[in-house]
Amino acid sequence: MNKFVKHVGIFSSLLLGLSACSNKDTILVTGEINNPGNVKVVNFFEGDRKLDSTFIADGNRFKFERPATQERLLTLQVGNNRYPIILEPGKELKFVVDLQQPETYDVQGSDLTQKLKEFAPLKSRIDFVRDSLQQVFTKATAEIGSNEVQNLRAEMLMKFEPYFKDYTAKAVDFADKNKDLAGFYAMTTLDPEMSESELITYTDQIKDLFVENRYVNEFRAEVDKLRKLAVGQKAPEITGYTPDNKTVKLSDYKGKVVLVDFWASWCMPCREENPNLVNLYAKLKDKNFTILGVSLDDNPGSWMRAISDDQLTWTNISDLKAWSSPLIIDYSIKGIPASYILDTEGKIIAKNLRGKSLEDFLTKYLN
């Protein structure tokens, strides 16, 4: 299924410490799930990793207890409903929800979790907008071609952007007012591509906070990866070989505006985007603009056939190492197509634009 926006989480799961404990180094949540229907289990996650689960017992009650020496930001899942909670050692959190009205729940015993509950309506609204646009996009893409899909994706992103900008501003304001794990949670809900600068600024602000919290440290590490490839940063050097075995470096293009396009012959979304790039190159190549195609192929024959079949007349290079290429780490590539636009000094000015969004940006910038 095509996605017009992916809210990719950038935070890894962490293990809880298993040291000997007393009540002061134990986290505890008890609760009641009214009208559970067929739901029999309450699950607990830290990040994307499932930590544990507990059965809903007689009287629709449950209990979760685990050793911990510091606050833990977890997600409590009941059926399809997910609730962020912060458990504090030595304090019992009480959680009550009626699954006939899952958006209305009660928490007691944790001021931090109460803050999360106050933030929840903001998160619910942006999720509703995203899901609604996704449904429109998915329905529409069933009846249109690949080029129209790219344009529709750009249109959906344009519609979503003002909502997410507003949400980002409110999340940042919430984090500014709450210098604790509740504020941290709000920032983890932001999209790394759409809120890159806000995430970097926030990470700088909390550099001396939560220094022993591995979840927060993982967040810092992920944002540091963003920082290296943020708009305004100099793009890492690229060295590769053309189909006729000539060595080409990204730095060779200093003085030109360059679109660095990561692709591969086996990548269908990449191949579907290539006609747009061919048209764009024809329009802009005389305006101090070029494209450097960087392939993640490992089969030279397939790579060269794709260049010929798709009529890619700009310089194409590869080290033919596919996902073993050092460029995967240097450019933090998690999927393709991926692209970076560089100014004449080799600094990043935009990332991962496609279709109409790419053409509009370059036309405006070059003019």
C-alpha positions as CSV (number, residue, x, y, z in Angstrom):
1,M,0.0,0.0,0.0
2,N,1.3,3.4,-0.9
3,K,2.0,5.8,1.9
4,F,1.9,9.6,1.4
5,V,3.5,10.1,4.8
6,K,5.2,7.8,7.2
7,H,5.5,8.7,10.7
8,V,8.6,6.8,11.2
9,G,9.6,6.5,14.7
10,I,13.3,7.2,15.1
11,F,13.6,5.6,18.7
12,S,14.9,2.1,19.6
13,S,13.5,0.0,22.5
14,L,15.6,-0.5,25.6
15,L,15.8,-3.2,28.3
16,L,14.8,-2.6,31.8
17,G,17.3,-3.3,34.6
18,L,16.8,-6.4,36.6
19,S,18.6,-5.6,39.8
20,A,17.4,-6.7,43.2
21,C,14.7,-4.3,44.4
22,S,12.5,-3.1,47.2
23,N,9.3,-1.0,46.8
24,K,11.5,2.0,46.1
25,D,13.0,0.4,43.0
26,T,9.9,-1.2,41.6
27,I,7.5,0.3,39.1
28,L,3.8,-0.6,39.5
29,V,0.6,0.0,37.7
30,T,-2.7,-1.5,38.7
31,G,-6.0,-0.9,36.8
32,E,-9.4,-1.8,35.6
33,I,-10.6,-2.4,32.1
34,N,-14.3,-2.0,32.0
35,N,-16.4,-3.5,29.1
36,P,-13.3,-5.3,27.8
37,G,-15.3,-7.5,25.3
38,N,-12.9,-10.0,23.8
39,V,-9.8,-8.2,25.1
40,K,-8.0,-10.5,27.6
41,V,-4.6,-9.0,27.9
42,V,-2.9,-5.7,28.7
43,N,0.4,-5.2,26.9
44,F,3.3,-2.9,27.8
45,F,5.8,-1.5,25.3
46,E,8.9,0.6,25.6
47,G,9.4,2.2,22.2
48,D,8.5,-0.4,19.7
49,R,9.6,-3.4,21.8
50,K,7.0,-5.3,23.8
51,L,8.2,-5.6,27.3
52,D,5.6,-7.7,28.9
53,S,1.9,-8.4,29.2
54,T,-0.6,-9.3,31.9
55,F,-4.0,-10.9,31.9
56,I,-7.2,-9.1,32.8
57,A,-8.3,-11.0,35.9
58,D,-11.7,-11.3,37.6
59,G,-13.4,-8.0,38.1
60,N,-11.6,-6.7,34.9
61,R,-8.5,-5.8,37.0
62,F,-4.9,-6.1,36.1
63,K,-1.5,-5.5,37.7
64,F,2.0,-4.9,36.2
65,E,5.1,-4.8,38.4
66,R,8.7,-4.7,37.4
67,P,12.1,-3.8,38.8
68,A,13.3,-0.3,37.9
69,T,15.5,2.4,39.5
70,Q,14.3,5.3,37.4
71,E,11.3,6.7,35.7
72,R,10.1,4.7,32.6
73,L,8.2,6.0,29.7
74,L,6.0,3.1,28.5
75,T,2.9,2.5,26.4
76,L,0.0,0.6,27.8
77,Q,-2.0,-1.2,25.1
78,V,-5.5,-2.5,25.5
79,G,-6.9,-4.0,22.3
80,N,-6.2,-1.4,19.6
81,N,-5.9,1.4,22.1
82,R,-2.5,2.8,23.2
83,Y,-1.9,5.0,26.2
84,P,1.5,6.6,27.1
85,I,2.3,6.3,30.8
86,I,5.3,7.2,33.0
87,L,6.0,4.9,35.8
88,E,8.0,6.1,38.8
89,P,9.8,3.8,41.2
90,G,8.0,3.5,44.5
91,K,4.8,5.0,43.2
92,E,1.7,3.1,42.2
93,L,-0.1,4.3,39.0
94,K,-3.8,3.5,38.9
95,F,-5.3,3.3,35.4
96,V,-9.0,2.9,34.5
97,V,-10.6,2.9,31.1
98,D,-14.0,1.8,29.6
99,L,-13.4,0.3,26.2
100,Q,-16.8,1.5,25.1
101,Q,-15.3,5.0,25.4
102,P,-11.6,4.3,25.1
103,E,-10.5,7.9,24.5
104,T,-11.8,8.7,28.0
105,Y,-9.6,7.2,30.7
106,D,-8.5,8.0,34.3
107,V,-5.0,7.9,35.8
108,Q,-4.1,8.5,39.5
109,G,-0.8,8.4,41.4
110,S,1.5,10.0,38.7
111,D,1.6,13.7,37.9
112,L,3.8,12.9,34.9
113,T,1.2,10.5,33.4
114,Q,-1.5,13.1,34.1
115,K,0.5,15.5,32.0
116,L,0.6,12.9,29.2
117,K,-3.2,12.6,29.4
118,E,-3.5,16.4,29.0
119,F,-1.3,16.2,25.9
120,A,-3.2,13.2,24.4
121,P,-6.0,15.2,22.7
122,L,-3.3,17.0,20.6
123,K,-1.8,13.7,19.5
124,S,-5.3,12.2,18.8
125,R,-6.2,15.2,16.5
126,I,-3.0,15.0,14.4
127,D,-3.4,11.2,14.1
128,F,-7.0,11.7,12.9
129,V,-5.9,14.2,10.2
130,R,-3.1,11.9,9.1
131,D,-5.3,8.8,9.0
132,S,-8.1,10.7,7.1
133,L,-5.7,11.9,4.4
134,Q,-4.2,8.5,4.2
135,Q,-7.6,6.9,3.5
136,V,-8.2,9.4,0.7
137,F,-4.8,8.8,-0.7
138,T,-5.1,5.0,-0.6
139,K,-8.5,5.0,-2.3
140,A,-7.4,7.4,-5.0
141,T,-4.2,5.6,-5.9
142,A,-6.1,2.4,-6.8
143,E,-7.2,4.1,-10.0
144,I,-4.3,6.2,-11.2
145,G,-0.8,5.7,-12.7
146,S,2.6,6.0,-11.0
147,N,3.2,9.6,-12.1
148,E,-0.2,10.7,-10.7
149,V,0.6,8.9,-7.5
150,Q,3.7,11.0,-7.0
151,N,1.7,14.2,-7.6
152,L,-1.1,13.1,-5.4
153,R,1.4,12.3,-2.6
154,A,2.8,15.8,-3.0
155,E,-0.7,17.2,-2.8
156,M,-1.5,15.2,0.3
157,L,1.7,16.3,2.0
158,M,0.8,20.0,1.2
159,K,-2.5,19.5,2.9
160,F,-1.0,17.8,5.9
161,E,1.9,20.2,6.4
162,P,0.0,23.1,8.0
163,Y,-1.6,20.7,10.5
164,F,1.7,19.2,11.4
165,K,3.4,22.5,11.7
166,D,0.7,23.6,14.1
167,Y,1.1,20.3,16.0
168,T,4.9,20.7,16.1
169,A,4.6,24.2,17.6
170,K,2.3,22.9,20.3
171,A,4.5,19.9,21.1
172,V,7.6,22.1,21.4
173,D,5.6,24.5,23.6
174,F,4.5,21.6,25.8
175,A,8.1,20.3,26.1
176,D,9.3,23.9,26.9
177,K,6.9,24.0,29.8
178,N,7.6,20.4,31.0
179,K,11.3,19.7,31.4
180,D,10.6,16.1,32.3
181,L,9.7,12.8,30.6
182,A,6.3,14.1,29.7
183,G,7.9,16.8,27.6
184,F,10.3,14.3,26.2
185,Y,7.4,12.1,25.1
186,A,5.8,15.0,23.2
187,M,9.0,15.5,21.2
188,T,9.2,11.8,20.4
189,T,5.9,12.0,18.6
190,L,7.4,14.4,16.0
191,D,8.3,13.3,12.5
192,P,12.1,13.5,12.0
193,E,11.8,14.7,8.4
194,M,9.2,17.3,9.1
195,S,10.5,18.5,12.4
196,E,14.2,18.1,12.0
197,S,15.3,21.5,13.4
198,E,13.0,21.3,16.4
199,L,14.3,17.9,17.3
200,I,17.9,19.0,17.1
201,T,17.2,22.1,19.2
202,Y,15.4,20.1,21.8
203,T,18.2,17.6,22.0
204,D,20.7,20.4,22.7
205,Q,18.4,21.7,25.5
206,I,18.3,18.4,27.3
207,K,22.0,17.4,26.9
208,D,22.4,17.5,30.7
209,L,19.1,15.9,31.6
210,F,18.1,12.2,31.9
211,V,21.8,11.3,31.4
212,E,21.2,7.8,32.9
213,N,18.0,7.1,31.0
214,R,18.9,4.7,28.1
215,Y,15.7,5.5,26.2
216,V,16.6,9.2,26.2
217,N,20.2,8.5,25.3
218,E,19.0,6.4,22.3
219,F,16.8,9.4,21.3
220,R,19.9,11.6,21.5
221,A,21.9,9.2,19.4
222,E,19.2,9.1,16.7
223,V,18.9,12.9,16.6
224,D,22.7,13.2,16.3
225,K,22.3,11.1,13.1
226,L,19.8,13.7,11.8
227,R,22.2,16.5,12.8
228,K,25.0,15.2,10.5
229,L,22.6,15.3,7.5
230,A,20.5,18.3,8.5
231,V,19.7,21.2,6.1
232,G,22.7,23.5,6.2
233,Q,25.3,20.7,6.8
234,K,27.9,19.8,4.2
235,A,27.0,16.6,2.5
236,P,29.4,13.6,3.1
237,E,31.8,12.8,0.3
238,I,30.7,10.2,-2.2
239,T,33.1,8.2,-4.4
240,G,31.9,5.7,-7.0
241,Y,32.5,4.4,-10.5
242,T,30.7,5.0,-13.7
243,P,29.7,2.1,-16.0
244,D,32.9,2.7,-17.9
245,N,34.9,2.5,-14.7
246,K,35.8,6.1,-14.3
247,T,36.1,7.4,-10.7
248,V,33.7,10.2,-9.8
249,K,33.5,12.1,-6.5
250,L,30.6,14.3,-5.3
251,S,33.2,17.1,-4.6
252,D,33.9,17.2,-8.3
253,Y,30.5,19.0,-8.6
254,K,31.4,22.0,-6.4
255,G,30.0,25.1,-8.1
256,K,26.8,23.4,-9.3
257,V,23.5,22.8,-7.7
258,V,23.3,19.0,-7.5
259,L,20.5,16.5,-6.9
260,V,22.1,13.4,-5.4
261,D,19.7,10.6,-6.2
262,F,20.0,7.2,-4.4
263,W,18.3,4.5,-6.4
264,A,18.7,1.0,-7.8
265,S,17.6,-1.0,-10.8
266,W,15.5,-3.3,-8.7
267,C,13.7,-0.5,-6.9
268,M,10.3,0.0,-8.6
269,P,9.4,3.3,-6.9
270,C,12.8,4.6,-8.1
271,R,12.2,3.5,-11.6
272,E,8.7,5.0,-11.5
273,E,10.3,8.3,-10.4
274,N,12.9,8.3,-13.2
275,P,10.7,9.8,-15.9
276,N,10.1,12.8,-13.7
277,L,13.8,13.2,-13.2
278,V,14.5,12.9,-17.0
279,N,12.0,15.7,-17.6
280,L,13.4,17.8,-14.8
281,Y,16.9,17.4,-16.0
282,A,16.0,18.5,-19.5
283,K,14.4,21.6,-18.2
284,L,17.1,22.7,-15.7
285,K,20.4,21.3,-16.9
286,D,21.4,24.6,-18.5
287,K,20.8,26.5,-15.2
288,N,23.9,25.3,-13.3
289,F,22.0,22.2,-12.2
290,T,22.8,18.5,-12.5
291,I,21.9,15.1,-11.1
292,L,24.3,12.6,-9.7
293,G,22.7,9.1,-9.7
294,V,24.1,6.8,-7.0
295,S,23.0,3.2,-7.4
296,L,22.7,0.6,-4.6
297,D,22.9,-2.2,-7.1
298,D,25.4,-5.1,-6.8
299,N,24.8,-6.4,-10.4
300,P,26.5,-4.2,-13.0
301,G,24.5,-5.6,-15.9
302,S,21.1,-4.8,-14.3
303,W,22.4,-1.3,-13.3
304,M,23.6,-0.5,-16.8
305,R,20.4,-1.8,-18.5
306,A,18.3,0.3,-16.2
307,I,20.4,3.4,-17.0
308,S,19.9,2.7,-20.7
309,D,16.2,1.7,-20.5
310,D,15.3,4.8,-18.4
311,Q,17.4,7.1,-20.5
312,L,19.3,8.5,-17.6
313,T,21.8,10.8,-19.4
314,W,23.4,12.4,-16.3
315,T,26.3,10.8,-14.5
316,N,25.6,7.6,-12.7
317,I,27.9,5.9,-10.3
318,S,28.0,3.0,-7.9
319,D,30.4,1.0,-5.8
320,L,28.2,-2.1,-6.5
321,K,28.1,-3.0,-2.8
322,A,24.3,-2.5,-2.5
323,W,23.4,-2.4,1.2
324,S,26.9,-3.1,2.3
325,S,28.1,0.2,0.9
326,P,29.5,2.7,3.4
327,L,27.1,5.3,1.9
328,I,24.3,3.5,3.8
329,I,25.8,4.7,7.1
330,D,27.2,8.0,5.8
331,Y,23.7,9.0,4.5
332,S,21.6,7.1,7.0
333,I,19.7,5.4,4.2
334,K,16.9,3.3,5.4
335,G,15.1,3.0,2.1
336,I,15.1,4.2,-1.5
337,P,14.5,6.4,-3.4
338,A,16.3,8.9,-1.2
339,S,17.7,12.2,-2.4
340,Y,19.6,15.3,-1.3
341,I,19.8,18.7,-3.0
342,L,23.1,20.5,-2.5
343,D,24.0,24.1,-3.2
344,T,27.1,25.2,-5.0
345,E,29.2,24.8,-1.8
346,G,28.0,21.2,-1.3
347,K,25.7,22.0,1.6
348,I,22.3,20.3,1.9
349,I,19.4,22.6,1.1
350,A,16.6,20.1,0.8
351,K,15.9,16.3,1.2
352,N,13.7,13.6,-0.2
353,L,11.6,15.8,-2.5
354,R,9.9,14.0,-5.4
355,G,7.4,14.8,-8.2
356,K,5.9,18.3,-8.3
357,S,7.5,19.2,-4.9
358,L,10.9,18.6,-6.3
359,E,10.3,20.6,-9.5
360,D,8.7,23.5,-7.6
361,F,11.6,23.7,-5.2
362,L,14.3,23.6,-7.8
363,T,12.5,26.0,-10.2
364,K,12.2,28.5,-7.4
365,Y,15.7,28.0,-6.1
366,L,17.4,28.2,-9.5
367,N,15.5,31.3,-10.6
